[in-house]
Amino acid sequence: MVAGVTARITVPNVLTMSRMVMALAAALLAIAHAPQAAVGILIAAALLDAFDGWYARAFSQSTALGAHLDPLADKVLMGVVFVWVGVESRSPWVWGLVALVALRETAVTLLRAYSLRRHGRFIPASRFGRIKMLTQSIVGLTLLSVMHFLGREVPVVVTVTGLVGILIVSYASGVGYLSVWRSGGLGMGRPVSPGEQAPEEPRRVSAGRRAG
């Protein structure tokens, strides 16, 4: 029992949980009118996202728990970023695009949950999913940085253009996950317990903990 608990408490998993706490702390700071500190924390959390994935792969600490926690941490982080972007823009067009991004994230999460619960098949990370997360981070954090570090108003058309780019990448990666799932499970295996080492992914699916 103790060994199983120890196996779950890895450095990448601690960092992943820290990212969720940082995202929520940033949201509170934004509400408390400390935007620069909030944006700084969000940027640090995004950089930590890249670091904990590298650490998990480099030191063979990829776990099933990490595979489930990591996409949740990504969604919490990006949720804070894009809700904030929507609030700052005060544009129904921006809010509509943010809602479409949220719809994609919800759909992929439900697909993963359904696949695992109903068919015992885990949908692994993909390279396109990581590109999606990188695109979201760059666009969202750049917009917030321009607003709060440079003190400049971002035109709605610029925000809309960035969100449209995110939508294209996000839905393309979502369709990729659905195609993989329907094709019979490329890279999909049996579910693993939280304390068990995550299975290696095949070459055609990029290895690691990232999920999108």
ABEGO torsion letter per residue (X at the ends): XAAAAAAABBAAAAAAAAAAAAAAAAAAAAAAGBAAAAAAAAAAAAAAAAAAAAAAAAAGABBAAAAAAAAAAAAAAAAAAAAAAAAAAGBAAAAAAAAAAAAAAAAAAAAAAAAAAAAGBBBBBBAAAAAAAAAAAAAAAAAAAAAAAAGBBBBAAAAAAAAAAAAAAAAAAAAAAAAAAAAGGBGBBBBBBAABBBBBBBAABBBEABBX
